[in-house]
Amino acid sequence: MGRSKSLNNKISLLLPPAFWLGVWQLGAFLVDRKVGGRGNELLLPYPATVARTLVRLGQTGEFWQTVLTSLGRILAGMGAGTLLGAILAAAACASVWAGRLIALPVRVIRATPVASFILLILLWTDRSAVPGVIAGLMVLPVVWSNLCRGIRETDQKLLELAAAYRFSRWKRVRLIYLPSLRPYFLAAVTTAMGLAWKSGVAAEVLCIPRPAIGTQIYNSKLYLDIPDLFAWTVAVVLLSLALEWLLRRLLERDKRRGAAHDLP
């Protein structure tokens, strides 16, 4: 029974990607029949072609240097944006006037197109710093809004109990606010990770720092090397999924550790 359930779970996980790979394969076949010649290389390469290109790229040191450099820039920006968003959320919930002052620029950041920020920041700073700044700006509103909601929805009865027992501010934060904010923080950072990664790579495409994944994508498009363009795009998607999975695992492990620590 358990083996059958495990097999069904594996099939349910594998079917969606297999279906979409089949759609991609069919689309590439139709393009090949319609255009002929180098139609697939210039419009829609076969999945196997992209896989071979990705394996070829992955065997070079330059590929991993590029990936790690882009990761470092974007994760640094995400970390800064998360920290700033948490500080601003705490300030906004501590003071009504601070909340009103902070809400307007956060809404402006959320509403402004990413391309506008990229071009503006490119005028003000070095191109290698732009992806990190953009990643931080995209993360900040998500973290700020989620944590503000979590702080406001903290159980008032627990806060009244803490006041009755004269808990210190730090004890109140540690025992009440932090456990209450965990699900909001998890939702914020998992959403923010995808936004930071996509916006950071988009910034690299526009400002072309070296080395960078976005620069490789731009060069592939410039020289019409479409298999390379697809391979770098697949690499971006796989890295985004891997980072999101790793982040979820780390936060869930921290949650379990915190729950075990709180047990009498």
Rosetta blueprint (number, residue, H / E / L):
1 M L
2 G H
3 R H
4 S H
5 K H
6 S H
7 L H
8 N H
9 N H
10 K H
11 I H
12 S H
13 L H
14 L H
15 L H
16 P H
17 P H
18 A H
19 F H
20 W H
21 L H
22 G H
23 V H
24 W H
25 Q H
26 L H
27 G H
28 A H
29 F H
30 L H
31 V H
32 D H
33 R H
34 K H
35 V H
36 G L
37 G L
38 R L
39 G H
40 N H
41 E H
42 L H
43 L L
44 L L
45 P L
46 Y L
47 P H
48 A H
49 T H
50 V H
51 A H
52 R H
53 T H
54 L H
55 V H
56 R H
57 L H
58 G H
59 Q L
60 T L
61 G H
62 E H
63 F H
64 W H
65 Q H
66 T H
67 V H
68 L H
69 T H
70 S H
71 L H
72 G H
73 R H
74 I H
75 L H
76 A H
77 G H
78 M H
79 G H
80 A H
81 G H
82 T H
83 L H
84 L H
85 G H
86 A H
87 I H
88 L H
89 A H
90 A H
91 A H
92 A H
93 C H
94 A H
95 S L
96 V H
97 W H
98 A H
99 G H
100 R H
101 L H
102 I H
103 A H
104 L H
105 P H
106 V H
107 R H
108 V H
109 I H
110 R H
111 A H
112 T L
113 P L
114 V H
115 A H
116 S H
117 F H
118 I H
119 L H
120 L H
121 I H
122 L H
123 L H
124 W H
125 T L
126 D L
127 R H
128 S H
129 A H
130 V H
131 P H
132 G H
133 V H
134 I H
135 A H
136 G H
137 L H
138 M H
139 V H
140 L H
141 P H
142 V H
143 V H
144 W H
145 S H
146 N H
147 L H
148 C H
149 R H
150 G H
151 I H
152 R H
153 E L
154 T L
155 D L
156 Q H
157 K H
158 L H
159 L H
160 E H
161 L H
162 A H
163 A H
164 A H
165 Y L
166 R L
167 F L
168 S L
169 R H
170 W H
171 K H
172 R H
173 V H
174 R H
175 L H
176 I H
177 Y H
178 L H
179 P H
180 S H
181 L H
182 R H
183 P H
184 Y H
185 F H
186 L H
187 A H
188 A H
189 V H
190 T H
191 T H
192 A H
193 M H
194 G H
195 L H
196 A H
197 W H
198 K H
199 S H
200 G H
201 V H
202 A H
203 A H
204 E H
205 V H
206 L H
207 C H
208 I L
209 P L
210 R L
211 P L
212 A L
213 I H
214 G H
215 T H
216 Q H
217 I H
218 Y H
219 N H
220 S H
221 K H
222 L H
223 Y L
224 L L
225 D L
226 I H
227 P H
228 D H
229 L H
230 F H
231 A H
232 W H
233 T H
234 V H
235 A H
236 V H
237 V H
238 L H
239 L H
240 S H
241 L H
242 A H
243 L H
244 E H
245 W H
246 L H
247 L H
248 R H
249 R H
250 L H
251 L H
252 E H
253 R H
254 D H
255 K H
256 R H
257 R H
258 G H
259 A H
260 A H
261 H H
262 D H
263 L L
264 P L
